[in-house]
Amino acid sequence: MTLHPVPLNWQALEAIRAGNKTLEVRVGDDFAKLIKAGDEIKFFSVKSELRVRVQAVRNYRDFDDMLMTEPESSIAPGRKEGELVDLLRRIYPENRERLGVYVFEIELVK
């Protein structure tokens, strides 16, 4: 098991803590490719931190491909259906999306 420290905004941290956000999405950069099932991630913000265990890792060609399988509500709870792909493309420009998309199924470590 490996522990990976990762910054995340506090709203996402609280959604994980509440059990509403069970999927984390990243593009296929060097960091994402290191994460394996069983690893732990320490998400942190200026206000808080928490640890999750990666239950599964799934890889997709792009965001559209990912959203054919993964529920938006588990990635970004509280957002309207259909908003997620635009949000992700603002965070990750096209050249980053081309690296592939990784979805980490996560569980809070208590």
C-alpha positions, -999 to +999 in steps of 0.1 A: +000+000+000+012+035-009+000+068+005-003+096-020-009+132-009-032+151-032-047+187-030-085+189-034-109+217-028-127+216+006-162+212-009-150+179-026-134+169+007-167+174+026-186+155-001-162+125+004-165+128+041-203+127+038-202+096+016-216+114-015-185+116-036-172+080-042-153+086-074-123+108-081-114+116-117-079+124-130-062+125-164-036+099-172-005+118-161+024+102-142+006+105-109-026+088-120-007+060-135+009+052-101-024+047-083-035+011-077-063-006-059-054-008-022-034+025-022-044+053+001-047+089-009-045+118+016-066+145+002-060+179+017-071+215+015-063+246+035-092+238+058-091+200+062-077+166+051-088+131+050-076+097+038-093+074+014-085+039+002-087+032-036-111+003-041-107+002-079-091+020-108-108+023-142-093+038-173-112+055-202-102+071-235-118+105-227-144+122-205-173+113-229-163+076-228-161+077-190-195+093-186-211+064-206-203+042-176-196+063-145-224+082-127-219+120-126-235+122-091-207+100-076-181+123-091-196+157-085-226+154-061-250+183-063-242+194-098-268+193-125-267+163-149-246+172-180-225+199-163-196+176-154-179+173-188-177+211-192-162+214-156-137+187-163-126+203-196-121+236-178-098+218-153-081+196-179-076+211-214-078+189-245-041+180-246-044+167-210-076+148-217-058+130-245-036+113-218-067+092-209-090+094-180-086+075-147-114+070-123-106+060-087-133+044-067-127+055-032-137+047+003-131+069+034-106+055+058-119+060+094 
